[in-house]
Amino acid sequence: MPDEKHHLGLCSKYRFPDLDPRDAASLLGSRVDSLEFFKMSVPTAPEQPADEVENQIKPPDPRPGTPPEYSSHFIPGPPGPALPPPVGYPGGLPVGYYGPQQPGTFPLYLPSSGTHPIQYQPGKYPVPQSSAPVAWMPVPTPMPNCPPGLEYLAQLDNIHVLQHFEPLEMITHFETNNRYDIKNNLGQMVYFVAEDTDDYTRNAYRTLRPFVLRVTDCLGQEIMTLQRPFRCTCCCFCCPSARQELEVQCPPGVTIGFVAEHWNLCRAVYSIQNEKKEDMMGVRGPCSTYGCGSDSVFEVKSLDGVSSIGSITRKWNGMLSTMSDADHFEIHFPLDLDVKMKAMIFGACFLIDFMYFESSPPQRSSPHHD
């Protein structure tokens, strides 16, 4: 019988193990619709009102700050697959760019705090390069009978004085404050020297200007001051009032000596004096201080001129020496020389630089300057 076979198949399909298939078929009867019966036997979800169905279909409000309204029958599923970052942006998009996984509306402002680093598009903006750290000579221990700050010189027998190159000064002829790096043979910074002169004095008197040089250590503390007073050059060169002089103070305010110029027809001659202006050593320069193509050596000698104590050498730097006043000096002195005399030879280097190797003003000419 077709209906009976049909009922038997349905009973076997929906698993009625306790009933005999023929008993189940007779129980159903031919007048009962098999489809309606089995619909009633399968559990179904209760009918929901129309307003709840609309809430389930309605998408959440995408506006930021408004929490989405979920139905009580909503069961969140597992998170979807994460979208890979675009090519060229490791770790995600930069601040200010929004992808499909982010809200479709843009915020009105970006956070100004430093918690969110600014990222730039690769290849479009230059990467800031940190300047190389300056290597300073290790700070020595204090020494007895040594002015504070001169302990560095007590450990050295030669130093290098490197003047900073100023391209703007070379182009505009506007004189700027000189700056120098003082280094040892290992290239370590020992001191930094900076000129402290006003603009009018520098550009009105040029190489004849009075100046103040401040010598600082690695901590930025001023450990030495070099002062040059103004000397009128209109008088006869043999007049004492026309001779150049440099005062060395260490620590600042305490004079330890002077560097005094002596008149000479052929060469540069100086005397290194103590705080009482007593001659201690002499400095003799070459007959020609132009030094075109070679070094200019200023010898430091004893008072009798027989013993050689040290030297102040202006190194030849090729075309740079002729085009600018960025000079390089090398100072030699005995390791066991009194540290105050080392400081005096160090100070004499700057007076020599201003008198013979600073660029002269274009409208003037002097036999003492190149």
C-alpha positions in Angstrom: 0.0 0.0 0.0 1.6 3.3 -1.0 0.4 5.2 2.1 1.6 2.5 4.5 5.0 2.2 2.8 5.3 6.0 3.0 4.5 6.1 6.7 6.9 3.2 7.3 9.7 5.2 5.6 9.0 8.3 7.6 9.0 6.4 10.9 12.3 4.8 10.0 13.7 8.2 8.9 12.8 10.1 12.1 13.8 7.2 14.4 10.9 5.7 16.3 12.8 2.6 17.7 10.2 1.7 20.3 7.3 1.2 17.8 6.8 -1.4 15.3 6.6 0.1 11.8 3.2 -1.4 11.1 1.8 -0.2 14.5 3.1 3.3 13.8 1.5 3.2 10.4 -1.9 2.1 11.8 -1.5 4.7 14.5 -1.1 7.5 12.1 -4.0 6.4 9.9 -4.7 7.2 6.3 -6.6 10.4 7.1 -3.8 12.1 8.9 -1.4 14.1 6.8 2.1 12.7 7.5 3.8 16.0 6.7 1.7 17.9 9.3 2.3 15.2 11.9 6.0 15.3 11.6 6.1 19.1 11.6 4.4 19.0 15.0 6.9 16.4 16.2 9.9 18.6 15.4 10.6 21.4 18.0 10.5 24.9 16.5 11.3 28.3 17.8 8.5 30.4 19.2 7.0 33.0 17.0 8.4 36.5 17.6 6.6 39.7 17.3 7.1 41.8 14.2 9.0 44.6 16.1 11.6 42.1 17.4 12.2 40.7 13.9 12.7 44.3 12.6 15.3 44.9 15.4 17.2 41.8 14.4 17.3 42.9 10.7 18.0 46.5 11.5 21.9 47.2 11.3 23.5 48.8 14.3 24.0 52.6 14.2 27.5 53.3 12.9 27.9 56.6 14.6 30.8 56.6 17.1 29.8 56.8 20.7 26.3 55.3 20.2 26.1 51.7 21.5 24.4 49.3 19.0 21.0 47.8 20.0 21.1 44.0 19.9 18.2 41.7 20.2 18.1 39.5 23.3 18.0 36.4 20.9 21.2 37.5 19.1 24.1 35.2 19.7 27.4 36.7 18.5 29.5 34.4 16.4 33.3 34.0 16.2 35.3 37.1 15.0 35.9 37.4 11.3 39.3 37.0 9.7 41.6 40.0 10.3 42.3 42.0 7.2 46.0 42.2 6.4 47.7 45.6 6.5 48.2 47.3 3.1 51.5 46.9 1.3 54.1 49.3 2.6 52.6 49.8 6.0 54.0 47.3 8.5 51.8 46.9 11.5 48.8 48.9 10.1 47.7 52.1 8.6 49.2 55.4 9.7 47.3 57.8 11.8 44.7 59.6 9.8 44.1 56.8 7.3 41.0 54.5 7.6 40.5 51.1 6.2 37.4 48.9 5.6 37.8 47.4 9.1 37.5 50.8 10.8 34.4 53.0 11.1 33.3 54.8 8.0 33.2 58.2 9.6 36.3 60.3 10.3 36.9 61.7 13.8 36.8 65.4 14.3 40.3 65.6 15.8 43.4 63.5 16.3 44.8 63.0 19.8 47.5 65.5 20.5 49.2 63.5 23.2 52.5 61.7 22.5 51.0 58.3 23.2 50.3 57.7 19.5 53.5 58.0 17.4 53.2 59.7 14.1 54.0 57.4 11.1 55.0 58.6 7.7 54.5 57.1 4.3 57.7 55.2 3.5 59.9 56.9 0.9 58.0 60.2 1.0 59.4 61.9 4.1 63.1 61.9 5.1 63.9 59.8 8.2 65.4 62.1 10.9 69.0 61.2 11.5 70.4 61.6 15.0 73.6 63.3 15.2 76.6 61.3 16.2 77.5 61.7 19.9 80.6 63.8 20.7 83.3 61.8 22.4 84.9 63.7 25.3 88.1 63.0 27.1 87.4 61.2 30.4 87.2 63.6 33.3 90.4 63.5 35.3 90.7 63.5 39.0 91.5 66.7 40.8 95.1 67.5 41.3 96.8 69.5 44.1 98.2 72.9 43.1 96.3 72.8 39.8 93.6 75.3 38.8 90.3 73.5 38.4 89.8 72.5 34.7 93.5 72.3 33.8 93.8 68.7 34.9 93.2 67.8 31.3 96.3 69.6 30.1 98.3 67.9 32.9 97.8 64.6 31.1 98.6 65.8 27.6 101.7 66.7 25.7 99.9 68.0 22.6 96.5 69.3 21.6 94.7 70.3 18.4 92.8 73.5 18.0 90.2 73.3 15.2 88.3 76.4 14.2 84.8 76.0 12.9 84.2 76.7 9.3 81.6 79.5 8.7 80.4 79.5 5.0 78.0 82.4 5.5 80.9 84.6 6.8 83.0 83.7 3.7 80.1 84.7 1.4 78.8 87.8 3.1 82.0 89.1 4.8 79.9 89.5 8.0 82.3 88.6 10.8 80.8 86.2 13.3 82.0 84.9 16.6 84.8 82.4 16.3 84.4 78.9 17.7 87.0 76.2 18.3 87.1 72.5 19.2 90.0 71.5 21.3 90.9 67.8 20.8 93.6 65.3 21.8 95.4 62.8 19.5 92.5 60.3 19.9 90.0 62.8 18.5 88.4 63.3 21.9 87.1 66.7 22.8 89.0 68.4 25.6 87.6 71.9 25.6 85.2 74.1 23.6 86.2 77.7 23.0 83.6 80.4 21.9 84.2 84.1 21.3 81.9 86.5 23.1 82.1 89.8 21.2 79.3 92.1 20.0 78.5 92.4 16.3 79.6 96.1 16.0 83.0 95.4 17.5 83.6 92.4 15.4 82.7 94.1 12.1 84.2 97.5 12.9 87.6 96.4 14.0 87.8 93.0 12.4 91.1 91.3 13.2 92.2 94.2 15.5 89.1 93.8 17.6 89.2 93.3 21.4 87.7 90.0 22.3 86.8 87.6 25.1 87.2 83.8 24.5 85.4 81.5 27.0 86.8 78.0 27.4 84.4 75.4 28.7 84.7 71.7 29.5 82.5 68.7 28.9 80.0 69.9 31.6 79.7 73.4 30.0 81.5 75.0 32.9 83.8 77.9 32.0 87.2 77.0 33.3 89.3 79.6 31.5 88.9 83.1 30.0 91.1 84.8 27.4 90.9 88.5 27.1 92.5 90.8 24.5 92.2 94.5 25.1 92.1 97.0 22.3 95.4 98.4 21.1 95.7 101.3 18.7 97.9 100.6 15.7 98.1 104.2 14.5 101.2 104.8 16.6 104.7 103.6 15.8 105.1 99.9 16.1 107.9 100.3 18.6 105.5 102.1 21.0 104.5 99.8 23.9 100.9 101.1 23.7 100.6 99.6 20.1 101.7 96.1 21.1 99.1 93.4 21.3 98.5 91.6 24.6 96.4 88.7 25.8 95.4 88.0 29.4 94.8 84.4 30.6 92.5 83.8 33.6 92.0 80.4 35.2 89.6 80.1 36.8 87.8 83.1 35.4 88.7 86.2 37.3 92.1 84.9 38.5 94.9 85.9 36.2 97.7 83.4 35.7 99.7 85.2 33.0 100.0 87.3 29.9 101.1 86.9 26.3 102.8 90.1 25.1 103.9 91.0 21.6 107.4 92.4 21.0 108.2 94.6 18.0 110.4 92.9 15.4 111.2 93.9 11.9 111.3 90.4 10.4 109.2 88.0 12.4 106.6 87.6 15.1 108.0 87.6 18.6 106.1 87.1 21.8 106.9 86.7 25.5 104.9 84.4 27.9 104.7 86.1 31.3 103.4 85.0 34.7 100.7 86.9 36.7 103.4 89.4 37.8 104.3 90.1 34.1 107.7 88.4 34.5 109.0 86.8 31.3 109.0 83.0 31.5 109.3 81.8 27.9 109.6 83.3 24.4 107.7 82.5 21.1 109.4 83.1 17.8 107.5 82.9 14.5 108.7 82.4 10.9 109.9 85.2 8.7 106.8 84.8 6.6 103.5 83.8 8.2 101.6 83.4 5.0 102.6 79.7 4.9 101.3 79.2 1.4 101.7 75.5 0.7 103.4 74.7 4.0 102.9 74.7 7.8 103.7 77.8 9.8 105.7 76.9 12.9 106.0 79.2 16.0 108.6 77.9 18.3 108.4 78.1 22.0 111.9 78.6 23.5 113.5 79.4 26.8 114.4 83.0 27.6 118.0 82.5 26.4 116.7 81.2 23.1 118.8 78.0 23.3 116.4 75.3 24.6 113.2 74.4 22.6 110.2 73.9 24.9 107.4 73.4 22.4 105.7 74.7 19.3 102.5 76.2 17.9 102.0 75.0 14.3 99.4 76.2 12.0 98.6 73.3 9.7 98.2 73.9 5.9 94.8 72.7 4.8 95.1 73.2 1.1 92.6 75.5 -0.6 90.5 75.8 2.6 93.4 77.7 4.2 93.4 80.3 1.4 89.6 80.6 1.1 88.5 80.8 4.7 89.9 81.4 8.2 88.9 77.9 9.5 92.4 77.1 10.8 93.9 74.0 12.4 96.6 74.5 15.0 98.7 71.8 16.7 100.3 72.6 20.0 103.2 70.7 21.5 104.7 71.0 25.0 106.5 68.7 27.4 104.3 66.4 29.5 105.9 67.4 32.7 105.7 71.2 32.0 103.9 73.3 34.6 100.2 73.2 33.9 99.9 77.0 34.1 102.6 77.4 31.4 100.7 74.9 29.2 97.7 77.1 29.6 99.7 80.1 28.6 101.0 78.4 25.4 97.5 77.4 24.7 96.3 81.1 25.0 99.2 82.3 22.8 97.8 80.2 20.0 94.6 82.4 19.8 96.5 85.7 19.8 98.6 84.4 16.9 95.5 83.2 15.1 93.8 86.7 15.3 96.9 88.6 14.3 98.1 86.5 11.4 95.5 84.1 10.2 92.1 85.8 10.5 90.7 87.1 7.2 91.3 90.8 6.9 88.4 93.1 5.9 88.2 93.5 2.1 88.8 97.3 2.2 91.9 97.1 4.4 95.4 95.6 4.1 97.9 95.1 6.7 101.4 93.5 6.7 100.4 91.4 9.7 97.4 89.7 8.0 96.8 87.6 5.0 
